[in-house]
Amino acid sequence: MNKLKQLWRANRGLIVFICLMFVFRSAVADWNDVPTGSMQPTIEIGDRILVNKMAYDLRLPFSTVSMLKRADPKRGDIVIFASEAAGSRLVKRVIGVPGDVVAMQQNVLSINGQQLAYEAEDMAKARVDAAAEHAVLLTEQLEGIRHAVKLAPASGGLASFAPVRVPEGHYLVLGDNRDNSADSRVIGFVPRHEIVGRAGKVLFSLDYDNYYLPRSERFLAAL
């Protein structure tokens, strides 16, 4: 007991700091590693994204209990959620909110009967990885938010789905890399309680294909 007291007296500043840091990361903000390309070209493999955990709820630290609901996810938000269906934490974009009727035909989305607008990206400026250099990049307009989507040269079985209505308390999410993303087309609708925060910025990024060197141009880049 005396040793514990001595340890506390000698290190209480550090101990308090560490405890506060864990509370902060649990309930206020955290960073999330992105190990896959399902959100390319918006989020690159190796990005560490800043997660605002107070964007939608004020939660009890170290739990999923919401003490205060602050807002609901909106179309276009990039959300982080602890998916029970996938058994892991995922990062996707909200496409449909409760009550929406969403459909996709050959990677063209329609929401509540309105087809979204698409424009070709400037390929000279777009960042496309060498393994997918023939990918098609388009700009999708969703609720006034313009963002890039990446399509494979030949779309597979995920390119189309019939109209579905998003249930109450759930969200339909998709990856921006439309032909290479295990999203609501695979795991189903995302329950509201699984969503832990919103991403809006890249903290820093490491290039896994280049000896993990930092990508300085992506530090603090907006998503």
Backbone torsions as a table, in degrees:
resi	resn	phi	psi	omega
1	MET	NA	-42.5	178.8
2	ASN	-63.1	-36.4	178.5
3	LYS	-65.6	-37.9	178.3
4	LEU	-65.1	-41.3	178.3
5	LYS	-63.6	-42.0	178.6
6	GLN	-64.5	-40.5	178.2
7	LEU	-62.6	-40.5	179.4
8	TRP	-65.0	-46.1	-178.8
9	ARG	-62.7	-38.3	-176.1
10	ALA	-78.3	-24.9	-171.9
11	ASN	-131.0	19.0	-173.1
12	ARG	-64.2	-32.2	177.7
13	GLY	-62.8	-45.9	179.6
14	LEU	-66.8	-40.7	-179.0
15	ILE	-64.3	-44.3	178.1
16	VAL	-62.2	-42.9	179.5
17	PHE	-60.5	-44.8	-179.6
18	ILE	-64.1	-42.0	178.8
19	CYS	-62.7	-43.9	179.5
20	LEU	-65.1	-36.3	178.8
21	MET	-63.7	-42.5	178.8
22	PHE	-65.6	-39.5	177.1
23	VAL	-63.0	-43.1	179.8
24	PHE	-60.9	-47.5	-178.7
25	ARG	-68.3	-29.0	-178.6
26	SER	-76.1	-38.4	-169.8
27	ALA	-120.4	-15.6	-173.3
28	VAL	-113.0	-62.6	-178.4
29	ALA	-153.0	151.8	-179.4
30	ASP	-152.9	173.9	172.5
31	TRP	-117.3	155.2	-175.4
32	ASN	-131.4	127.8	176.1
33	ASP	-76.3	144.4	178.3
34	VAL	-118.2	100.2	-174.3
35	PRO	-90.6	-6.0	-177.2
36	THR	-124.2	170.3	-178.2
37	GLY	-100.5	22.1	-175.1
38	SER	-68.3	-16.7	179.0
39	MET	-110.9	12.6	174.5
40	GLN	-64.8	147.9	2.9
41	PRO	-89.7	2.5	-178.1
42	THR	-65.0	-47.2	179.9
43	ILE	-120.8	126.8	-178.0
44	GLU	-93.2	154.2	173.2
45	ILE	-60.0	128.3	-178.6
46	GLY	100.3	-6.2	174.8
47	ASP	-70.2	143.1	167.7
48	ARG	-110.4	112.2	-173.4
49	ILE	-100.0	145.7	178.0
50	LEU	-81.6	128.5	-178.2
51	VAL	-109.4	118.2	175.5
52	ASN	-86.8	102.0	-176.6
53	LYS	-81.0	-7.0	177.2
54	MET	-102.8	9.8	-178.0
55	ALA	-63.7	-37.1	-175.3
56	TYR	-117.7	-29.6	-176.3
57	ASP	-144.8	150.8	165.4
58	LEU	-98.6	109.3	-173.1
59	ARG	-103.7	153.3	172.8
60	LEU	-66.4	126.2	-178.6
61	PRO	-52.5	142.7	178.0
62	PHE	63.3	27.3	178.0
63	SER	-151.4	174.1	174.6
64	THR	-103.2	11.5	-177.9
65	VAL	-76.1	121.6	178.4
66	SER	-87.5	118.5	177.8
67	MET	-87.3	-24.9	-179.0
68	LEU	-154.9	123.4	175.5
69	LYS	-82.9	122.7	-176.5
70	ARG	-100.2	-33.1	-179.3
71	ALA	-168.7	171.1	173.9
72	ASP	-113.5	150.5	176.5
73	PRO	-57.6	146.2	179.7
74	LYS	-114.9	160.7	174.9
75	ARG	-58.3	133.7	-179.8
76	GLY	97.4	-18.7	178.6
77	ASP	-65.1	140.7	170.7
78	ILE	-94.4	115.7	-172.9
79	VAL	-115.1	152.2	173.9
80	ILE	-110.9	130.4	-178.5
81	PHE	-141.6	146.2	177.4
82	ALA	-89.7	94.8	-172.6
83	SER	-80.2	118.6	175.0
84	GLU	-70.1	-35.9	-178.8
85	ALA	-65.9	-39.7	-179.5
86	ALA	-88.8	-19.0	-178.4
87	GLY	72.6	25.4	-179.1
88	SER	-158.5	171.8	176.1
89	ARG	-89.3	130.1	-175.0
90	LEU	-123.4	157.8	176.9
91	VAL	-124.0	119.6	-179.1
92	LYS	-145.1	174.5	178.4
93	ARG	-105.6	134.8	177.6
94	VAL	-72.4	124.0	177.8
95	ILE	-108.4	-44.1	-179.0
96	GLY	-123.5	135.1	177.6
97	VAL	-104.7	168.5	-176.7
98	PRO	-51.7	130.2	179.7
99	GLY	95.5	-18.3	179.2
100	ASP	-67.6	146.6	169.8
101	VAL	-108.1	115.8	-173.2
102	VAL	-117.9	138.3	175.9
103	ALA	-140.7	159.1	175.5
104	MET	-140.3	132.7	177.4
105	GLN	-128.0	111.1	-177.9
106	GLN	50.8	50.8	176.7
107	ASN	67.5	14.4	173.8
108	VAL	-105.7	118.0	-176.3
109	LEU	-86.1	147.1	169.8
110	SER	-130.1	135.1	178.6
111	ILE	-124.9	121.1	-178.5
112	ASN	52.9	41.8	176.2
113	GLY	82.8	-4.4	-179.2
114	GLN	-103.9	121.1	179.3
115	GLN	-77.0	135.1	178.7
116	LEU	-72.7	154.6	179.4
117	ALA	-93.0	143.5	-179.5
118	TYR	-131.5	144.0	175.7
119	GLU	-132.5	150.7	177.9
120	ALA	-72.8	137.3	175.6
121	GLU	-75.9	154.6	172.4
122	ASP	-75.2	103.2	-174.4
123	MET	-63.4	-23.9	179.9
124	ALA	-69.7	-26.7	-178.1
125	LYS	-102.5	-20.2	-175.4
126	ALA	-72.0	143.9	177.7
127	ARG	-94.8	112.0	179.7
128	VAL	-123.9	129.6	-177.4
129	ASP	-70.2	153.2	-173.0
130	ALA	-60.3	-33.1	-177.6
131	ALA	-69.0	-17.6	-178.4
132	ALA	-130.2	42.2	-173.8
133	GLU	-65.4	-17.0	179.1
134	HIS	-97.6	9.2	178.3
135	ALA	-64.7	154.1	177.5
136	VAL	-100.1	129.3	176.7
137	LEU	-110.0	128.5	178.3
138	LEU	-126.2	154.9	171.6
139	THR	-99.7	122.1	-179.5
140	GLU	-101.4	135.9	178.7
141	GLN	-105.3	112.2	-175.3
142	LEU	-128.4	111.1	179.4
143	GLU	53.3	41.8	179.8
144	GLY	79.2	-2.5	178.3
145	ILE	-97.9	122.3	176.2
146	ARG	-98.4	124.4	179.8
147	HIS	-145.6	155.8	-177.7
148	ALA	-83.8	143.8	170.5
149	VAL	-125.3	150.0	-176.3
150	LYS	-116.2	128.6	-179.5
151	LEU	-119.5	140.1	175.9
152	ALA	-72.5	155.2	178.9
153	PRO	-55.1	-36.7	177.2
154	ALA	-126.5	110.6	-177.1
155	SER	-71.1	146.4	-179.6
156	GLY	-99.5	-150.0	-174.8
157	GLY	-73.5	-6.3	-179.0
158	LEU	-93.6	2.2	-171.3
159	ALA	-76.7	-16.2	-176.7
160	SER	-141.5	145.6	167.7
161	PHE	-152.8	150.0	-178.0
162	ALA	-70.2	161.4	-179.9
163	PRO	-56.0	133.0	176.1
164	VAL	-131.5	144.8	176.8
165	ARG	-97.4	129.8	-179.5
166	VAL	-75.1	122.6	-178.1
167	PRO	-68.0	160.5	174.6
168	GLU	-59.6	136.6	178.2
169	GLY	77.7	13.2	-179.0
170	HIS	-134.8	166.2	-179.1
171	TYR	-138.6	147.9	173.8
172	LEU	-101.0	123.5	-176.3
173	VAL	-123.5	147.8	177.2
174	LEU	-135.0	154.7	170.6
175	GLY	-84.7	150.8	177.9
176	ASP	-70.2	-22.8	172.9
177	ASN	-87.2	81.4	-162.5
178	ARG	-61.1	-30.8	-178.3
179	ASP	-95.7	7.0	-178.4
180	ASN	-144.9	57.6	-177.2
181	SER	-149.1	124.9	173.7
182	ALA	-88.1	89.8	-174.1
183	ASP	-120.7	-146.3	-176.8
184	SER	-62.5	-19.6	175.8
185	ARG	-70.2	-17.7	-178.3
186	VAL	-113.2	-46.4	-173.4
187	ILE	-99.9	-4.0	179.6
188	GLY	86.7	-172.7	-179.6
189	PHE	-67.7	150.1	-178.1
190	VAL	-97.8	120.5	177.0
191	PRO	-64.3	145.2	-178.3
192	ARG	-57.0	-37.9	-174.8
193	HIS	-70.7	-16.1	179.1
194	GLU	-80.6	-17.0	-176.6
195	ILE	-78.7	120.9	-173.8
196	VAL	-103.8	-13.5	-179.8
197	GLY	175.3	178.5	-179.2
198	ARG	-121.1	139.5	178.1
199	ALA	-102.7	137.6	179.2
200	GLY	-138.5	-4.4	-174.1
201	LYS	-155.9	146.7	171.7
202	VAL	-89.1	124.4	176.8
203	LEU	-73.7	-55.7	176.0
204	PHE	-156.7	169.0	-173.9
205	SER	-145.3	140.9	177.5
206	LEU	-119.5	134.4	-179.2
207	ASP	-86.7	101.5	-176.4
208	TYR	-63.6	-25.7	-178.3
209	ASP	-89.2	-0.7	-177.7
210	ASN	-134.8	58.3	175.9
211	TYR	58.4	29.1	177.8
212	TYR	60.1	27.7	177.8
213	LEU	-69.8	147.1	-179.8
214	PRO	-66.4	142.4	170.8
215	ARG	-96.4	91.7	-173.4
216	SER	-61.5	-29.4	-177.0
217	GLU	-70.5	-14.4	-179.5
218	ARG	-100.8	-3.4	177.8
219	PHE	-63.4	124.5	178.4
220	LEU	61.8	23.4	179.0
221	ALA	-74.1	138.5	177.2
222	ALA	-75.0	146.3	179.0
223	LEU	-97.0	NA	NA
